[in-house]
Amino acid sequence: MKKLMKFLNTSYTAYQATENARAFLQAQGFCELHEEEAWQLQAEGKYYVIRGGSALIAFRMGDARKGFKIVASHTDSPALKLKENATLSDGNYTRLNTEPYGGGLWYTFFDRPLKLAGRTITMCDKVLCTNSFVSDFTVTLPSLAIHLNRGANEGFAPDKQKDLPLLSLGKSDFEALLGNPVAYDLFAACAQPPYVWGEHGEFLASPRLDNLASVYASLISLACGANGVCVAACLDSEEVGSHTRQGAAGDFLRTVLERIAFLQGLTKEEMLRTYAASFCISLDNAQGFHPNHAEKYDPQNRAMLGKGVAIKGHAGGAYTTDALSAAVIRTVFANAGAPMQVFYNRSDARSGSTLGAISLGQACILTVDIGLPQLAMHSAVESIACGDYKALCDGLACFYQSIISIEGDKIRIA
């Protein structure tokens, strides 16, 4: 848990999460590849490739003809994204002109420490250079005093244009503070440090558990060992629909898989057979059961914190799980001694979605949706059960080290 907390503490945006993932993989002996360069892959090699600074795919080599084993998660989380011309000043205060990124539980972002983080693009000797940026100071989105907002406790809806983070007293030379960039992708992201809570220390609270806990679990499990071609796809833009070049609707995952296969001499027809022999875990957190609001949940299929990883199902296809993929993952996790449970939304409630269904449009592979049950999803600070995270890591490590042979509707797992 300490390693996870360290990863979460400085992964303010998808850019910092990808940087931290790169550092972890390099320490584990993975070699970096670049999309614009020719690849040379060794038989037992360990590699990773980054797209756009915010998405990363790591893999361990094996025989692609036997299929890929993929865990797909996402690096982004809800935050307040800075617009161009980001400062608004009346001479007394300077605020940051932001807009919501993703579907955040925005009232929870008030009165918390926020870091400005992301990337800047600067001109260096006539070359555009990308730079990671994290402010050495915090900003805050201050609440209006209860005396001036008497109805706040009866119902509070933030005004997305008026309720803005406060940067400074007086005016600010913000562009100079950033190094006078040509452009930037910057966010005001929650800087609350992770902490363990509960009578027995059974819970972990942190910003961005959705979905960086999944990202980190997939990477450490991949580093533990592999049987065949094993892939951890950490993609960006899920919180805004995945329709970017570094998101699940882009071709990042598909092109990496194809390059692995083609460098092993597979033909197009053999590549299609490889897809048919592959299995993918779409890994994104699930809405954990909240004891104060039992009426919001399905009467039977609830994701209880502390009861294991949730298999997510939905008749309308919001999740990719079917009986066959659910049976596969149940068997793998059972072999690892890792508990699982089932999650469905109420039948009269709108379902969330994950990147699994979107990625199928790029590479049609048998897929299951699973995730850690969590409280306060999309809040500035979210919570999971520590035992569930251990179960996830154990199950994913077993998945990567298992042999999964798919022959139509018959699947052998060893």
C-alpha beads as a LAMMPS data file, in Angstrom:
LAMMPS data file: protein, C-alpha beads

414 atoms
413 bonds

1 atom types
1 bond types

-500.0 500.0 xlo xhi
-500.0 500.0 ylo yhi
-500.0 500.0 zlo zhi

Masses

1 110.0

Atoms # bond

1 1 1 0.000 0.000 0.000
2 1 1 2.907 2.376 0.689
3 1 1 4.143 1.980 -2.899
4 1 1 0.661 2.661 -4.242
5 1 1 0.331 5.726 -2.010
6 1 1 3.675 7.055 -3.245
7 1 1 2.541 6.604 -6.854
8 1 1 -0.774 8.336 -6.203
9 1 1 0.739 11.213 -4.251
10 1 1 2.593 12.749 -7.209
11 1 1 0.475 11.524 -10.146
12 1 1 -1.526 14.749 -10.313
13 1 1 -2.528 14.329 -13.964
14 1 1 -2.215 11.713 -16.695
15 1 1 1.130 13.282 -17.614
16 1 1 2.652 12.806 -14.161
17 1 1 1.069 9.335 -13.853
18 1 1 2.767 8.343 -17.122
19 1 1 6.091 9.786 -15.941
20 1 1 5.848 7.813 -12.710
21 1 1 4.908 4.670 -14.627
22 1 1 7.955 5.164 -16.862
23 1 1 10.245 5.470 -13.830
24 1 1 8.789 2.303 -12.306
25 1 1 9.169 0.304 -15.524
26 1 1 12.741 1.450 -16.103
27 1 1 13.629 0.337 -12.575
28 1 1 12.142 -3.074 -13.461
29 1 1 14.305 -3.421 -16.568
30 1 1 11.760 -2.422 -19.229
31 1 1 13.165 -0.673 -22.318
32 1 1 11.487 2.354 -23.900
33 1 1 10.373 2.232 -27.537
34 1 1 9.221 5.143 -29.701
35 1 1 6.384 4.932 -32.201
36 1 1 8.249 6.895 -34.889
37 1 1 11.276 4.566 -34.770
38 1 1 11.859 1.015 -35.986
39 1 1 11.465 -1.609 -33.269
40 1 1 13.724 -4.554 -32.560
41 1 1 12.090 -6.912 -30.073
42 1 1 13.908 -9.689 -28.230
43 1 1 12.215 -13.005 -27.484
44 1 1 11.948 -12.438 -23.717
45 1 1 12.144 -8.659 -23.856
46 1 1 10.292 -6.148 -21.662
47 1 1 9.227 -2.896 -23.294
48 1 1 7.012 0.159 -23.052
49 1 1 5.929 2.938 -25.399
50 1 1 4.365 6.327 -24.602
51 1 1 1.956 8.356 -26.732
52 1 1 1.232 12.040 -26.156
53 1 1 2.971 12.021 -22.782
54 1 1 -0.227 10.785 -21.103
55 1 1 -0.756 7.184 -22.253
56 1 1 1.584 4.224 -21.879
57 1 1 1.560 0.621 -23.063
58 1 1 3.960 -1.842 -21.442
59 1 1 4.434 -5.421 -22.616
60 1 1 6.458 -8.565 -22.140
61 1 1 7.295 -10.654 -25.164
62 1 1 6.158 -14.171 -25.963
63 1 1 4.646 -16.026 -28.910
64 1 1 1.949 -13.749 -30.365
65 1 1 0.346 -16.698 -32.160
66 1 1 -0.923 -17.907 -28.788
67 1 1 -2.768 -14.641 -28.203
68 1 1 -2.382 -11.526 -26.095
69 1 1 -3.275 -11.119 -22.430
70 1 1 -4.202 -7.477 -21.900
71 1 1 -5.137 -5.348 -18.905
72 1 1 -6.521 -1.962 -20.002
73 1 1 -6.983 0.929 -17.569
74 1 1 -6.898 4.728 -17.789
75 1 1 -4.532 7.415 -16.538
76 1 1 -6.884 10.424 -16.377
77 1 1 -9.219 11.596 -13.621
78 1 1 -11.658 14.491 -13.163
79 1 1 -9.992 17.860 -12.547
80 1 1 -10.331 21.532 -13.455
81 1 1 -8.588 22.226 -16.775
82 1 1 -7.096 25.647 -17.376
83 1 1 -8.187 27.522 -20.475
84 1 1 -5.831 29.623 -22.586
85 1 1 -5.490 33.165 -21.179
86 1 1 -6.010 31.529 -17.826
87 1 1 -5.920 34.465 -15.421
88 1 1 -8.816 36.724 -14.437
89 1 1 -7.828 39.683 -12.252
90 1 1 -9.768 42.581 -10.736
91 1 1 -6.592 44.083 -9.289
92 1 1 -7.301 42.635 -5.844
93 1 1 -7.430 38.916 -6.623
94 1 1 -6.322 36.760 -9.542
95 1 1 -8.413 33.706 -10.345
96 1 1 -7.816 30.885 -12.805
97 1 1 -10.220 30.516 -15.712
98 1 1 -10.976 26.782 -15.704
99 1 1 -13.510 24.363 -17.109
100 1 1 -14.451 20.895 -15.837
101 1 1 -12.544 17.909 -17.203
102 1 1 -14.672 14.791 -16.775
103 1 1 -17.676 14.251 -14.544
104 1 1 -16.289 15.318 -11.207
105 1 1 -18.160 15.526 -7.931
106 1 1 -17.284 19.204 -8.046
107 1 1 -18.432 20.394 -4.630
108 1 1 -15.732 18.151 -3.100
109 1 1 -13.007 20.187 -4.838
110 1 1 -13.816 23.287 -2.763
111 1 1 -11.480 24.272 0.092
112 1 1 -8.869 21.643 -0.745
113 1 1 -5.241 22.065 -1.766
114 1 1 -4.946 22.031 -5.565
115 1 1 -1.726 21.738 -7.563
116 1 1 -1.351 23.127 -11.062
117 1 1 0.009 20.247 -13.097
118 1 1 0.241 18.848 -16.604
119 1 1 2.570 19.853 -19.438
120 1 1 3.850 22.970 -21.168
121 1 1 5.181 23.330 -24.708
122 1 1 8.123 25.732 -25.065
123 1 1 10.375 26.777 -27.932
124 1 1 13.982 25.699 -27.406
125 1 1 16.446 26.654 -30.193
126 1 1 13.667 26.590 -32.796
127 1 1 12.455 23.211 -31.513
128 1 1 9.132 22.703 -29.701
129 1 1 9.844 20.908 -26.436
130 1 1 7.372 19.217 -24.082
131 1 1 7.954 19.787 -20.369
132 1 1 6.272 18.279 -17.346
133 1 1 4.908 20.944 -15.017
134 1 1 3.893 20.800 -11.372
135 1 1 3.560 24.041 -9.434
136 1 1 5.618 24.435 -6.274
137 1 1 2.606 26.130 -4.671
138 1 1 -1.026 25.243 -4.125
139 1 1 -4.192 27.082 -5.061
140 1 1 -7.701 26.710 -3.635
141 1 1 -11.289 26.915 -4.797
142 1 1 -12.830 28.791 -1.836
143 1 1 -16.405 28.309 -0.698
144 1 1 -18.784 31.206 -0.164
145 1 1 -19.486 31.754 3.548
146 1 1 -22.648 30.083 4.835
147 1 1 -23.891 33.528 5.922
148 1 1 -24.027 34.553 2.248
149 1 1 -25.320 31.217 0.961
150 1 1 -27.924 30.130 3.501
151 1 1 -29.287 27.344 1.295
152 1 1 -25.934 25.621 0.715
153 1 1 -26.706 22.710 3.052
154 1 1 -30.061 22.132 1.361
155 1 1 -28.512 21.784 -2.059
156 1 1 -25.377 23.230 -3.638
157 1 1 -24.620 23.222 -7.369
158 1 1 -21.285 24.874 -8.246
159 1 1 -21.379 27.452 -11.027
160 1 1 -18.784 26.137 -13.458
161 1 1 -17.877 29.590 -14.778
162 1 1 -18.149 31.665 -11.608
163 1 1 -16.660 29.249 -9.068
164 1 1 -12.983 29.382 -10.000
165 1 1 -9.707 28.614 -8.160
166 1 1 -7.969 31.531 -6.469
167 1 1 -4.359 31.959 -7.613
168 1 1 -3.054 35.049 -5.829
169 1 1 -3.611 38.408 -4.219
170 1 1 -3.185 41.246 -6.712
171 1 1 -2.125 40.572 -10.286
172 1 1 -0.032 37.612 -11.449
173 1 1 2.451 37.247 -14.310
174 1 1 1.181 33.746 -14.876
175 1 1 2.745 33.156 -18.291
176 1 1 6.196 34.027 -16.924
177 1 1 5.589 31.686 -14.000
178 1 1 5.025 28.899 -16.540
179 1 1 8.152 29.803 -18.499
180 1 1 6.296 31.685 -21.254
181 1 1 5.097 28.536 -23.050
182 1 1 3.793 28.380 -26.603
183 1 1 0.876 26.283 -25.308
184 1 1 -0.040 24.135 -22.323
185 1 1 -2.296 21.388 -21.000
186 1 1 -2.642 22.258 -17.326
187 1 1 -5.086 21.253 -14.605
188 1 1 -5.913 22.266 -11.064
189 1 1 -5.781 18.809 -9.461
190 1 1 -6.390 17.792 -5.867
191 1 1 -3.147 17.687 -3.870
192 1 1 -4.520 15.980 -0.747
193 1 1 -1.946 13.326 0.283
194 1 1 -3.244 9.731 0.458
195 1 1 -4.060 8.379 3.905
196 1 1 -5.156 5.117 5.529
197 1 1 -8.253 5.248 7.680
198 1 1 -10.700 3.018 9.598
199 1 1 -10.555 1.331 12.994
200 1 1 -8.134 -1.279 11.663
201 1 1 -6.582 0.754 8.875
202 1 1 -8.713 -1.117 6.390
203 1 1 -9.409 1.781 3.996
204 1 1 -7.220 3.877 1.723
205 1 1 -8.336 7.389 0.732
206 1 1 -6.661 9.351 -2.035
207 1 1 -7.284 11.525 -5.057
208 1 1 -7.433 9.669 -8.375
209 1 1 -7.928 6.130 -7.098
210 1 1 -10.208 5.989 -10.134
211 1 1 -8.273 4.855 -12.022
212 1 1 -4.642 5.079 -10.980
213 1 1 -5.012 2.211 -8.507
214 1 1 -5.810 0.051 -11.548
215 1 1 -2.899 1.487 -13.537
216 1 1 -0.400 0.741 -10.791
217 1 1 -1.811 -2.721 -10.090
218 1 1 -1.492 -3.663 -13.777
219 1 1 2.127 -2.476 -13.913
220 1 1 3.358 -4.175 -10.749
221 1 1 1.571 -7.382 -11.758
222 1 1 3.185 -7.292 -15.202
223 1 1 6.587 -6.808 -13.581
224 1 1 6.063 -9.945 -11.460
225 1 1 6.224 -12.299 -14.452
226 1 1 4.503 -13.304 -17.652
227 1 1 3.554 -16.270 -19.784
228 1 1 3.135 -15.275 -23.443
229 1 1 2.651 -11.744 -24.741
230 1 1 1.322 -9.783 -21.753
231 1 1 0.240 -6.159 -22.034
232 1 1 -0.620 -3.344 -19.608
233 1 1 -2.410 -0.617 -21.605
234 1 1 -2.682 2.598 -19.579
235 1 1 -4.738 4.879 -21.825
236 1 1 -5.817 8.493 -21.491
237 1 1 -9.073 10.424 -21.990
238 1 1 -11.537 7.867 -20.555
239 1 1 -13.212 10.527 -18.420
240 1 1 -14.101 12.527 -21.548
241 1 1 -15.121 9.668 -23.855
242 1 1 -11.768 8.189 -24.971
243 1 1 -11.980 9.796 -28.436
244 1 1 -8.407 11.071 -28.640
245 1 1 -5.287 9.635 -30.251
246 1 1 -4.110 8.482 -26.820
247 1 1 -7.522 7.169 -25.737
248 1 1 -9.186 3.783 -26.171
249 1 1 -10.972 4.940 -29.346
250 1 1 -7.598 5.785 -30.901
251 1 1 -5.387 3.177 -32.526
252 1 1 -2.621 3.128 -29.894
253 1 1 -3.351 -0.333 -28.482
254 1 1 -4.127 -1.887 -31.861
255 1 1 -0.961 -0.611 -33.536
256 1 1 1.243 -1.797 -30.670
257 1 1 -0.297 -5.270 -30.853
258 1 1 0.114 -5.362 -34.623
259 1 1 3.751 -4.301 -34.470
260 1 1 4.490 -7.053 -31.951
261 1 1 2.840 -9.613 -34.215
262 1 1 4.284 -8.403 -37.515
263 1 1 7.815 -8.309 -36.074
264 1 1 7.313 -12.000 -35.298
265 1 1 6.431 -12.599 -38.929
266 1 1 2.669 -13.034 -38.568
267 1 1 0.550 -12.423 -41.634
268 1 1 -2.655 -10.379 -41.555
269 1 1 -4.679 -13.568 -41.418
270 1 1 -2.569 -14.888 -38.541
271 1 1 -3.027 -11.578 -36.760
272 1 1 -6.801 -11.973 -36.906
273 1 1 -6.435 -15.473 -35.476
274 1 1 -4.310 -14.011 -32.692
275 1 1 -7.095 -11.584 -31.772
276 1 1 -9.490 -14.532 -31.566
277 1 1 -7.103 -16.265 -29.163
278 1 1 -6.659 -13.206 -26.916
279 1 1 -8.268 -12.043 -23.675
280 1 1 -8.615 -8.515 -22.286
281 1 1 -9.445 -7.213 -18.822
282 1 1 -11.070 -3.776 -18.887
283 1 1 -10.025 -2.554 -15.458
284 1 1 -11.867 0.435 -13.994
285 1 1 -13.222 1.002 -10.499
286 1 1 -16.791 0.097 -9.536
287 1 1 -19.323 2.028 -7.476
288 1 1 -18.959 0.541 -4.022
289 1 1 -21.965 0.023 -1.774
290 1 1 -22.588 3.080 0.421
291 1 1 -24.268 2.076 3.719
292 1 1 -26.019 5.452 4.053
293 1 1 -27.755 5.120 0.668
294 1 1 -28.722 1.462 0.241
295 1 1 -31.706 2.439 -1.919
296 1 1 -29.362 3.474 -4.753
297 1 1 -28.084 -0.055 -5.370
298 1 1 -29.268 -3.308 -6.886
299 1 1 -30.872 -5.428 -4.138
300 1 1 -28.583 -8.401 -4.789
301 1 1 -25.508 -7.533 -6.877
302 1 1 -23.722 -4.901 -4.817
303 1 1 -19.976 -4.196 -4.813
304 1 1 -19.173 -4.327 -1.101
305 1 1 -15.830 -2.902 0.000
306 1 1 -13.674 -5.640 1.495
307 1 1 -15.381 -8.474 -0.411
308 1 1 -13.035 -8.579 -3.394
309 1 1 -12.809 -7.308 -6.953
310 1 1 -16.126 -6.691 -8.736
311 1 1 -17.134 -8.250 -12.059
312 1 1 -19.315 -5.638 -13.740
313 1 1 -22.324 -6.607 -15.846
314 1 1 -24.891 -4.683 -17.883
315 1 1 -27.544 -5.949 -20.299
316 1 1 -27.196 -2.866 -22.494
317 1 1 -23.508 -3.410 -23.180
318 1 1 -22.090 -0.571 -21.061
319 1 1 -19.734 -3.250 -19.761
320 1 1 -18.167 -5.916 -21.963
321 1 1 -18.701 -8.839 -19.602
322 1 1 -20.556 -11.910 -20.847
323 1 1 -20.899 -15.357 -19.285
324 1 1 -17.790 -16.697 -21.011
325 1 1 -15.466 -13.845 -20.070
326 1 1 -16.868 -13.798 -16.519
327 1 1 -16.167 -17.525 -16.189
328 1 1 -12.580 -17.037 -17.349
329 1 1 -11.784 -14.294 -14.857
330 1 1 -13.519 -16.098 -12.006
331 1 1 -11.366 -19.151 -12.677
332 1 1 -8.137 -17.139 -12.864
333 1 1 -8.832 -15.211 -9.658
334 1 1 -9.911 -18.400 -7.874
335 1 1 -6.582 -19.972 -8.844
336 1 1 -4.895 -16.979 -7.184
337 1 1 -7.068 -17.220 -4.068
338 1 1 -8.341 -13.714 -4.835
339 1 1 -12.031 -13.094 -3.955
340 1 1 -14.474 -11.696 -6.509
341 1 1 -18.061 -10.459 -6.427
342 1 1 -20.658 -9.224 -8.918
343 1 1 -21.834 -5.683 -9.567
344 1 1 -24.912 -4.513 -11.482
345 1 1 -26.545 -1.106 -11.373
346 1 1 -30.190 -0.800 -10.412
347 1 1 -32.338 -1.647 -13.424
348 1 1 -33.969 1.801 -13.300
349 1 1 -30.657 3.684 -13.073
350 1 1 -28.297 4.881 -15.770
351 1 1 -25.134 2.789 -15.981
352 1 1 -21.615 4.132 -16.127
353 1 1 -19.258 2.906 -18.814
354 1 1 -15.585 2.002 -19.196
355 1 1 -12.949 1.962 -21.892
356 1 1 -13.493 -1.761 -22.600
357 1 1 -16.459 -1.352 -24.907
358 1 1 -14.718 1.479 -26.769
359 1 1 -11.477 -0.444 -27.270
360 1 1 -13.408 -3.289 -28.904
361 1 1 -13.882 -0.986 -31.888
362 1 1 -10.120 -1.126 -32.457
363 1 1 -9.320 -4.730 -31.555
364 1 1 -12.232 -7.135 -31.118
365 1 1 -11.079 -9.393 -28.278
366 1 1 -12.965 -11.393 -25.643
367 1 1 -13.174 -8.924 -22.754
368 1 1 -14.401 -8.707 -19.181
369 1 1 -15.029 -5.579 -17.104
370 1 1 -13.807 -5.703 -13.513
371 1 1 -12.796 -3.125 -10.921
372 1 1 -12.096 -2.193 -7.336
373 1 1 -15.217 -1.212 -5.367
374 1 1 -14.800 2.365 -4.179
375 1 1 -16.661 5.028 -2.263
376 1 1 -16.999 8.653 -3.415
377 1 1 -16.284 7.949 -7.087
378 1 1 -15.176 11.104 -8.952
379 1 1 -14.761 12.973 -5.672
380 1 1 -11.614 14.987 -5.036
381 1 1 -10.717 12.185 -2.578
382 1 1 -11.992 8.617 -3.012
383 1 1 -11.755 5.459 -0.873
384 1 1 -11.102 1.753 -1.425
385 1 1 -10.524 -1.223 0.876
386 1 1 -6.873 -2.223 1.202
387 1 1 -7.786 -5.927 1.075
388 1 1 -9.514 -5.491 -2.278
389 1 1 -6.389 -3.912 -3.753
390 1 1 -4.310 -6.902 -2.629
391 1 1 -6.865 -9.251 -4.226
392 1 1 -6.630 -7.293 -7.473
393 1 1 -2.828 -7.496 -7.570
394 1 1 -2.862 -11.227 -6.794
395 1 1 -5.478 -11.892 -9.475
396 1 1 -3.724 -9.850 -12.163
397 1 1 -0.366 -11.501 -11.442
398 1 1 -2.045 -14.899 -11.848
399 1 1 -3.691 -13.724 -15.085
400 1 1 -0.384 -12.703 -16.641
401 1 1 1.260 -15.971 -15.603
402 1 1 -1.613 -18.244 -16.669
403 1 1 -1.976 -20.053 -19.977
404 1 1 -5.377 -19.210 -21.474
405 1 1 -6.136 -21.243 -24.589
406 1 1 -9.244 -20.124 -26.459
407 1 1 -10.777 -22.568 -28.922
408 1 1 -14.144 -21.123 -29.908
409 1 1 -16.421 -21.442 -26.869
410 1 1 -14.009 -23.810 -25.126
411 1 1 -11.301 -22.240 -22.986
412 1 1 -8.508 -24.029 -21.149
413 1 1 -6.835 -22.258 -18.222
414 1 1 -3.618 -23.520 -16.697

Bonds

1 1 1 2
2 1 2 3
3 1 3 4
4 1 4 5
5 1 5 6
6 1 6 7
7 1 7 8
8 1 8 9
9 1 9 10
10 1 10 11
11 1 11 12
12 1 12 13
13 1 13 14
14 1 14 15
15 1 15 16
16 1 16 17
17 1 17 18
18 1 18 19
19 1 19 20
20 1 20 21
21 1 21 22
22 1 22 23
23 1 23 24
24 1 24 25
25 1 25 26
26 1 26 27
27 1 27 28
28 1 28 29
29 1 29 30
30 1 30 31
31 1 31 32
32 1 32 33
33 1 33 34
34 1 34 35
35 1 35 36
36 1 36 37
37 1 37 38
38 1 38 39
39 1 39 40
40 1 40 41
41 1 41 42
42 1 42 43
43 1 43 44
44 1 44 45
45 1 45 46
46 1 46 47
47 1 47 48
48 1 48 49
49 1 49 50
50 1 50 51
51 1 51 52
52 1 52 53
53 1 53 54
54 1 54 55
55 1 55 56
56 1 56 57
57 1 57 58
58 1 58 59
59 1 59 60
60 1 60 61
61 1 61 62
62 1 62 63
63 1 63 64
64 1 64 65
65 1 65 66
66 1 66 67
67 1 67 68
68 1 68 69
69 1 69 70
70 1 70 71
71 1 71 72
72 1 72 73
73 1 73 74
74 1 74 75
75 1 75 76
76 1 76 77
77 1 77 78
78 1 78 79
79 1 79 80
80 1 80 81
81 1 81 82
82 1 82 83
83 1 83 84
84 1 84 85
85 1 85 86
86 1 86 87
87 1 87 88
88 1 88 89
89 1 89 90
90 1 90 91
91 1 91 92
92 1 92 93
93 1 93 94
94 1 94 95
95 1 95 96
96 1 96 97
97 1 97 98
98 1 98 99
99 1 99 100
100 1 100 101
101 1 101 102
102 1 102 103
103 1 103 104
104 1 104 105
105 1 105 106
106 1 106 107
107 1 107 108
108 1 108 109
109 1 109 110
110 1 110 111
111 1 111 112
112 1 112 113
113 1 113 114
114 1 114 115
115 1 115 116
116 1 116 117
117 1 117 118
118 1 118 119
119 1 119 120
120 1 120 121
121 1 121 122
122 1 122 123
123 1 123 124
124 1 124 125
125 1 125 126
126 1 126 127
127 1 127 128
128 1 128 129
129 1 129 130
130 1 130 131
131 1 131 132
132 1 132 133
133 1 133 134
134 1 134 135
135 1 135 136
136 1 136 137
137 1 137 138
138 1 138 139
139 1 139 140
140 1 140 141
141 1 141 142
142 1 142 143
143 1 143 144
144 1 144 145
145 1 145 146
146 1 146 147
147 1 147 148
148 1 148 149
149 1 149 150
150 1 150 151
151 1 151 152
152 1 152 153
153 1 153 154
154 1 154 155
155 1 155 156
156 1 156 157
157 1 157 158
158 1 158 159
159 1 159 160
160 1 160 161
161 1 161 162
162 1 162 163
163 1 163 164
164 1 164 165
165 1 165 166
166 1 166 167
167 1 167 168
168 1 168 169
169 1 169 170
170 1 170 171
171 1 171 172
172 1 172 173
173 1 173 174
174 1 174 175
175 1 175 176
176 1 176 177
177 1 177 178
178 1 178 179
179 1 179 180
180 1 180 181
181 1 181 182
182 1 182 183
183 1 183 184
184 1 184 185
185 1 185 186
186 1 186 187
187 1 187 188
188 1 188 189
189 1 189 190
190 1 190 191
191 1 191 192
192 1 192 193
193 1 193 194
194 1 194 195
195 1 195 196
196 1 196 197
197 1 197 198
198 1 198 199
199 1 199 200
200 1 200 201
201 1 201 202
202 1 202 203
203 1 203 204
204 1 204 205
205 1 205 206
206 1 206 207
207 1 207 208
208 1 208 209
209 1 209 210
210 1 210 211
211 1 211 212
212 1 212 213
213 1 213 214
214 1 214 215
215 1 215 216
216 1 216 217
217 1 217 218
218 1 218 219
219 1 219 220
220 1 220 221
221 1 221 222
222 1 222 223
223 1 223 224
224 1 224 225
225 1 225 226
226 1 226 227
227 1 227 228
228 1 228 229
229 1 229 230
230 1 230 231
231 1 231 232
232 1 232 233
233 1 233 234
234 1 234 235
235 1 235 236
236 1 236 237
237 1 237 238
238 1 238 239
239 1 239 240
240 1 240 241
241 1 241 242
242 1 242 243
243 1 243 244
244 1 244 245
245 1 245 246
246 1 246 247
247 1 247 248
248 1 248 249
249 1 249 250
250 1 250 251
251 1 251 252
252 1 252 253
253 1 253 254
254 1 254 255
255 1 255 256
256 1 256 257
257 1 257 258
258 1 258 259
259 1 259 260
260 1 260 261
261 1 261 262
262 1 262 263
263 1 263 264
264 1 264 265
265 1 265 266
266 1 266 267
267 1 267 268
268 1 268 269
269 1 269 270
270 1 270 271
271 1 271 272
272 1 272 273
273 1 273 274
274 1 274 275
275 1 275 276
276 1 276 277
277 1 277 278
278 1 278 279
279 1 279 280
280 1 280 281
281 1 281 282
282 1 282 283
283 1 283 284
284 1 284 285
285 1 285 286
286 1 286 287
287 1 287 288
288 1 288 289
289 1 289 290
290 1 290 291
291 1 291 292
292 1 292 293
293 1 293 294
294 1 294 295
295 1 295 296
296 1 296 297
297 1 297 298
298 1 298 299
299 1 299 300
300 1 300 301
301 1 301 302
302 1 302 303
303 1 303 304
304 1 304 305
305 1 305 306
306 1 306 307
307 1 307 308
308 1 308 309
309 1 309 310
310 1 310 311
311 1 311 312
312 1 312 313
313 1 313 314
314 1 314 315
315 1 315 316
316 1 316 317
317 1 317 318
318 1 318 319
319 1 319 320
320 1 320 321
321 1 321 322
322 1 322 323
323 1 323 324
324 1 324 325
325 1 325 326
326 1 326 327
327 1 327 328
328 1 328 329
329 1 329 330
330 1 330 331
331 1 331 332
332 1 332 333
333 1 333 334
334 1 334 335
335 1 335 336
336 1 336 337
337 1 337 338
338 1 338 339
339 1 339 340
340 1 340 341
341 1 341 342
342 1 342 343
343 1 343 344
344 1 344 345
345 1 345 346
346 1 346 347
347 1 347 348
348 1 348 349
349 1 349 350
350 1 350 351
351 1 351 352
352 1 352 353
353 1 353 354
354 1 354 355
355 1 355 356
356 1 356 357
357 1 357 358
358 1 358 359
359 1 359 360
360 1 360 361
361 1 361 362
362 1 362 363
363 1 363 364
364 1 364 365
365 1 365 366
366 1 366 367
367 1 367 368
368 1 368 369
369 1 369 370
370 1 370 371
371 1 371 372
372 1 372 373
373 1 373 374
374 1 374 375
375 1 375 376
376 1 376 377
377 1 377 378
378 1 378 379
379 1 379 380
380 1 380 381
381 1 381 382
382 1 382 383
383 1 383 384
384 1 384 385
385 1 385 386
386 1 386 387
387 1 387 388
388 1 388 389
389 1 389 390
390 1 390 391
391 1 391 392
392 1 392 393
393 1 393 394
394 1 394 395
395 1 395 396
396 1 396 397
397 1 397 398
398 1 398 399
399 1 399 400
400 1 400 401
401 1 401 402
402 1 402 403
403 1 403 404
404 1 404 405
405 1 405 406
406 1 406 407
407 1 407 408
408 1 408 409
409 1 409 410
410 1 410 411
411 1 411 412
412 1 412 413
413 1 413 414
